Amino acid sequence: MSRYADMFARLQARNEGAFVPFVTLGDPNPELSLEIVRCLVAAGADALELGLPFSDPVADGPTIQRANIRALASGTKRQHCFEIIRQIRAEYPDLPIGLLVYANLVASHPLHEFYQQCADAGVDSVLVADVPAREGKAFSEAAKAAGIAPIYIAPPDASAERLATIAAASEGYVYLLSRAGVTGAETQMQTPTHETIEQLKAYDSAPPLLGFGIAQPEHVHAALSAGAAGAISGSAVVQRIEQYQHEPERLLTELSTFVKSMKAATSNL
């Protein structure tokens, strides 16, 4: 079984959903970023979604845009990011680790080289945020050749035909958006229709994880109640990094408290 399949099976046996935090690697600097990722896992994260810093993250709102700027300004390079991933993989061999990236980062080298680098570091999945499933054949083929699960985004207004394409192309999980627009805890999440999730399941999709606007435990509960297998929270995590970046001890305490509260909501079904 893949790490994702194993995780979902374990959680289902405990009648729990998955809580998956997102951070931009290297934010606010590579050294503290490693401690942040360790903290998220220790506090109860079931999997990780990690971003490679990029100068033009078009799918992200201002909070995560600033995280990218901080990471790049600190001198974070791709090798720093993969070193963090290798360290986390060594410490947590069963933890699913996903990357969220942009096409320019992937295609700046031959596709197979990027995905092999991911595999060598211990990455399980890659979501290319600005490549839809209908245009992702080359990315998917390169990912699968390296043993990496391709992940695609399911918009809230997707047609049945598009959902079928996304379900067929995605492995590991499907990233289901709670609303249109860009990331951000400032904009309230919207609970997806039960019908959208049922359609994905009818197309034999990988388990859907709900993202965008997941900032409070009640958002996690609402996602699971709608039929999602779990929830992804990014901007709410990154906000805390921004607020306490100059107080590392308090930052880690705040992140731990937040993750524990969000994870607790996954068993309140």
N, C-alpha and C positions, 0 to 999 in steps of 0.2 A: 504494500500500500504506500501511496505517497504520504508525505508528512501532513498535507492538508486532509486527505481522506482519513488518516489515522486520528488527526485532531478532531474532525467532525464526528467520527465514530465514538471517541472517548466522551465528548461533550454530550452527544445524544444519550449515551448510556447513563449519564448523570442528570439528564433533563436540563441541560444548560445550553445557552447560546455562546457564540464566540465574541470576545471583545478584542479588537485589533487597533492599537494606536498607531498613528503616523507621525514621523518626524523627518526633517531634512537632515541628512548626514552632514556633519561638520558644523552644525548650528549649536552654540555660537562659535565653537572652535572644535577641532578634531578631538582634543583630549577630553573636554567636557562632554562632547557628543557621545563618546563611548560610555561614559558613566551614566548618561541619560538613558541610553538604550538598555544598559544593564538594569537600571532602576525600573524601567517599564516592565521588563520581564519578571523581575523579582516581585513586583507589586501585583502580578496576576495576568499580564497580557497573554492571550492564547496564541497569538501570532504577531508578526510585525509587518508593517508596510513602511518602507524607507525610501526617501527621495534622494536622488543624486542632484546636487545643487546645479541650477541652470539659470542663465541670465534672463530668460523670457518664458516663465512658467504660465502659459496662457490659460490653463484650466484652473488656476489658483487665484484666490482673492488676496487682498493686501496683507493679511497676516502671514500667509505662507510665502508670498513674494518677498516680504522683509526677511524671512528666515533664509531664503536663498541668497539674498544680498549679504546677510551676516556671514553665512558660511563661505561665500566666495571672498569676502573682504578679509576673513581670517586666514586666507591662503589655502583653503581646502582644495585638494586635487582629487582626481578619480582614485589614485592609489591609496589615499587616506581613507576614502569611503570603503574600498574593498578590504582594507586592513581591518577596519571596524567590523565589517561583516564576518571576516574570517575569525576574528576573536570571539564574536558572539556565537558563531557556529560551533567553535571548539568548546565553548562553555555550555551550550544548550543544543546538543546534537539532534533532538527531536522537534525543535521549534520551527514551525513554518516561517520562512523569511521571504517577503516579496519586495520587489523594487517597483517604484512608480517613477517613470522617466519620460522624457520627450524625444521625439523622433530624431532630432538633430544630434542628440547625444549618442543614440544607437547607431545612426547611419554615418557618423563621422569617421568610422572605420568599417571594414567589411562586417556585415551583420554577424557572420559566424564567429568572428573574433570577439565581438562584444558578448554574445551569449555564452561562449566558452569561458570568458573571464568571469561571468556571473556564476557559472557552474563550478568553476575551480574555487571560488570563494565560499560556496555553500548556499547560494541563492536558490529558492524553489520556484519562484514565479516572477514574471516581468509584465507590467502593464505599461504600454506606451500610450500616454494620455491623449495624444493628438492623432492617433491612428485608429479609425473605426474598424470594426470587424470586417466590413466589406472590402476594405483596402489593406488588410493585414496579412495576406497570404505569405508574402516573403518573410515577414517578421515571425509569423507562426512556425513556418518551416524551419527557420534558423533556430528558433527557440527549442522546438521539439528535438532537433538533431543534437542539441547540447543537453537534453534532458531537463529543460526548463519549461514550466507550464505557461502558456500564453494566457493572459487575462484581458478581457474586454469590458468596456463600460456599457451598461444598459440604461439608456435615458428613460425618464418617467413617462414620456409620450411615445415610446417606440411602438411601431406597428407590429402586428403578429409576425409578419415576414422578417422584420429586422430582429425581433427577439429570437426567432428560430435560428438566424444566422449567428447571433451572439452566443446562443446556447451551444451551437455546434462547434464554434471556434474556441470557446473558453475552456480551460482546464483548471483544476484546483478550486476556483470559485468564480463567481460573476460579480463584478462591482456594480451594484444597483444604486442609481442616484435617487435621492429622496426628492430632488427638485432640479429644475433647470438652472443654468447660471454657473458661477464659479464657486470654489470652496469658500467656507467662512462660517464661523460660529455666530457671526453677527446676524445672519439671515436664518430665520427659523426653519428647521427641517419640516418636511411634509411627509406624512406617513404614506407609503406607496399603497396603491390599491391591491387588495388581496388577489384580484384577477391577474395583475401583472406577474406576481410571484407564481400563481398557479399556472399561468401560461409557460413561464420558464420551466417549471417542473414538468409540464406536459411534454416539453421538448427535450426532456432528459438532461437538463442543464446541470452544471456543477452548482453547489449550494450558493445562493445569493447572499452577499454581505452588503448591508445598506450604509451608504456614506453621504456626506454633505450635510452640514448643520448638526451633527451628532455631538452635543455639548453637555448633556445632563443625563443622569440615570434614567429619567422617565423617557428620554428619547430612545435609549437602548431597549427599554421595556416595550415601547410602541413598535419598534422595528421587529422584535421577536413576535409580538402579538399579531403583526400583519403577515407573519410567515417567513420572514427572513431568518437565515441561519445565524446571523450575528450582525455586529455593527462596527464600522470603522470611524474613528474620531481623529481628526488631524488638527484643525485650527484651534480647538480648545486646548489641546496639548501644547501646541506651539505658542499660544498666547502666554502660557505660564513660563515657557522658556524665555520669551521676550521680557516678561515682567521681572523675572528673578535671575537673569543671566549673570549679574554681577554678585549674586549671593548664592554660590553653588550649593551649600548645605541646605538652605531654605528651598532652593529650586527642587532638589531631589525629594525633600519632604513633601512639598506641594504636589509634585508629580505622582508620588507614591499614593498620597491620599486620594487624588483624583482617579487614578487607575483602579484602586481598590473599590471605590464607590461605583464606578462604571461596571467593573466585573461583577460586583455583587448583584447588579440589576439583571444580569444574564440568567440568574437562577430564580428570579421572581416571576415565574411564568404562570 
